[in-house]
Amino acid sequence: MQGSEAVVTEKLTKVYGGKVKAVSEISFQVHRGEAFGFLGPNGAGKTTTLSMLTAGLRPTSGQAVVAGLDVGKFPELVKRQIGVIFQESTADGDLTGLENIEVAAGCFGIPRSEARSRARSLIEQMQLKEASDRLAKTYSGGMRRRLELAVGLVNQPKILFLDEPTLGLDPQGRAGFWGFVQKLRKETGLTVFVTTHYLDEADGMCDRIAIIDHGTIVASGTPGDLKDKLGGDVVTLKTASGTRDLSDALRGLPGVFSVQHQDSSYRVKCQSGETFVPIAVDACSRAGVGITGVSVKRPSLDEVFLEFTGREFREDGEGMTATDRAVMMNRIRGQMRR
């Protein structure tokens, strides 16, 4: 399992209390230098998996190798090879931006003079120089996230783990954050492992994606590959209200996979929207039904997610799951032991 991959898991499993199987025998690889997206509904096993990979939780069974190190055997060495940014803010509001980075550097045993040098360099990279001597609690959400990115990079990690890093940021803040991450990847070859609730981020940022549901990997591949698995394009046809049902006629046309009819709209999954539209318009015309609107699009990641999990991507109102609470308590205990 050592190989040249940044992350390798084999049958990685986590069971809580001998009963709740949060993650069940998952196996996947993350290539060096790539951005790998890890998606799933709330409680699907994302946070548990990330915590095992970052040596915050011990697996019940299976194996994880991160940066060439077995996480179960060498957890402290793994922590020195990675950077981690969790969705909860970790910046100390009563310290300045520079002090936050210097304290983090000290935790890695970096000498004071070098810590100060790295902190100033990272502050400049994250465009926080003018705010470097201000208390972190005065920072905006986007500034605070960039500060936490700087803290996560102070040990010059080989792999950066990001758990919902832009949750709560406005579109400008999200775009700015990912701009810094992409620049780092280009300049240093950094490997990025990210969980996110924003599918547009995963689509635009990630080289490959894995979808986890009920603790198992249900799909993986590039964003394009996953969309292609749904088959072709999605065409929406709108007709005048009160016209007869055209579902059977549309299903009989070449290249059609499925037809969904609601009110006066037809959602058609087909091999090629470009080929299907003129044939469909002609068929509707011959049936004496006029078309009032047509749209063509490729399947989105939202549709991919729905196809493989049977659920919408965001499930608001669920709150923290039992698994999330268990992971959170382990993080708190880990902080208290330091």
Secondary structure as GFF3:
##gff-version 3
##sequence-region A 1 338
A	DSSP	beta_strand	7	16	.	.	.	ID=ss1
A	DSSP	beta_strand	20	30	.	.	.	ID=ss2
A	DSSP	beta_strand	35	39	.	.	.	ID=ss3
A	DSSP	alpha_helix	46	53	.	.	.	ID=ss4
A	DSSP	beta_strand	61	66	.	.	.	ID=ss5
A	DSSP	beta_strand	69	70	.	.	.	ID=ss6
A	DSSP	alpha_helix	75	81	.	.	.	ID=ss7
A	DSSP	beta_strand	82	85	.	.	.	ID=ss8
A	DSSP	alpha_helix	97	107	.	.	.	ID=ss9
A	DSSP	alpha_helix	112	125	.	.	.	ID=ss10
A	DSSP	three_ten_helix	129	131	.	.	.	ID=ss11
A	DSSP	three_ten_helix	136	138	.	.	.	ID=ss12
A	DSSP	alpha_helix	141	153	.	.	.	ID=ss13
A	DSSP	beta_strand	159	163	.	.	.	ID=ss14
A	DSSP	alpha_helix	171	188	.	.	.	ID=ss15
A	DSSP	beta_strand	191	195	.	.	.	ID=ss16
A	DSSP	alpha_helix	199	205	.	.	.	ID=ss17
A	DSSP	beta_strand	208	213	.	.	.	ID=ss18
A	DSSP	beta_strand	216	221	.	.	.	ID=ss19
A	DSSP	alpha_helix	223	229	.	.	.	ID=ss20
A	DSSP	beta_strand	233	239	.	.	.	ID=ss21
A	DSSP	alpha_helix	247	251	.	.	.	ID=ss22
A	DSSP	beta_strand	256	262	.	.	.	ID=ss23
A	DSSP	beta_strand	265	270	.	.	.	ID=ss24
A	DSSP	alpha_helix	273	286	.	.	.	ID=ss25
A	DSSP	beta_strand	291	297	.	.	.	ID=ss26
A	DSSP	alpha_helix	301	309	.	.	.	ID=ss27
A	DSSP	alpha_helix	322	337	.	.	.	ID=ss28
###
